[in-house]
Amino acid sequence: MRNIIVYGPGCAKCKETERRVRHVIEASGVEATITKAVDFAEIAKAGVLATPAVGIDGIIKLSGRVPNEDEIKSWITER
Amino acid sequence: MASVEDVRMLKTKARFEIDETTAQSAQLPGSKWLFVPGGIVAIAAWYLVYRQLASLTDWLAFSLFGLNKSTHLGSAVQFLLFETPKVMMLLVLVVFGVGMIRSFFTPQRTRAILAGKRESAGNIVAALLGVVTPFCSCSAVPLFIGFVTTGVPLGVTFSFLISAPMVNEVALVLLFGLFGWRIAAIYAGTGLLIAVIAGWVIGRLKMERFVEPWVYATELDNSEAVGQELDWSERIRFGREAVRDIVGKVWLYVIAGIAVGAGIHGYVPENFMASIMGKGAWWSVPLAVLIGVPMYSNAAGIIPIVQALLGKGAALGTVLAFMMSVIGLSLPETIILRKSFGCRLSRYLSESLRLES
């Protein structure tokens, strides 16, 4: 069970990031919870300086750009 | 009269040199090492096409379509045909180059450089870093919190936040391409100076008390920086993505801007603008800013208009003020910033952006 958080207040890039993450999760069948952090305080607290950002199991995997689906896939399959 | 001017303008344009150090083309082979010869070939091809644009579009407009150079329609069509591919080519090249440069500067690295910097020197470094660090307007708030809670002084943080949208690198290089290095330098210099001064003033005034309390109360988890080293093929991918992203977003504005510019170029009489936006009238600068703010669009769309206005005798200062207000002051950004700065401080921020004119 992976815990995925997409950080982003709701700009177009953030929405696209969330869409891709959901898409990859659905396609891969990996069990995961996906939450979206939209609150600025929460985003800053996680140490994210540039949105969109993606955190998996408490580790920020990427910040400041939209990940492509292959990247997302590699994060959720690695242990 | 118009035709003489056209010829003169075309001659100046034909002499433009491109900064080849940033030159990389958007179409590069996928293979990891082919990009070196591929890049050189692409730059050469780009340059050749760019050099031939003027004569090609002259031929299209005046020989193929049979338009007369001295008519309104003729000079408007020629302007449209020449400027559109020229601006698009410059844009692709510049955005690609900047995308690659930006892959070297992450907000984390910038913060590490700025943390513990003192005022003044810190303000200058922050303003410079603001130009090359990638961040979009929706990141402004987390960035702000992340900076001030890790010991970057408030004034220094503001220098960074102000210079980032104001000195737009796309605008900078387009200005360089269309008007020459002097105007590009004025644009960059003014923007940086305003950012440095505004940040310094905010630091002096001890504005910390206006920051909403929860900002400083935020405790960072202080997780690792996200910074894996990138290799060159990844940086090229960054450049390509930047092109797809930015050019995909602005091409419509560019064409609209050039169309308006073409209309001005062909139909507005010489020196008409001089009477409205010329040096003489004191109110021309505030008026230009006022018109510019709601027109929030982007550098790429506004520069062709600016170029056409200048050609009709508008004063440079007024036009630059107009352009910077269009790029720097956006309503949505102000609203987002409002949330964490409180009303007072966000008003100072937009005032300081307005002051640049």
Interface residues (C-beta under 8 A of the other chain):
Chain A: Y7 G8 P9 G10 C11 K13 C14 F40 A41 I43 A44 K45 A46 G47 V48 L49 A50 T51 A53 G58 I59 I60 K61 L62 S63 G64 R65
Chain B: T106 P107 Q108 R111 P134 F135 C136 S137 C138 S139 V141 P142 L143 I145 G146 F147 T149 W214 V215 T218 E219 L220 D221 N222 S223 E224 A225 V226 E241 I336 K339 S340
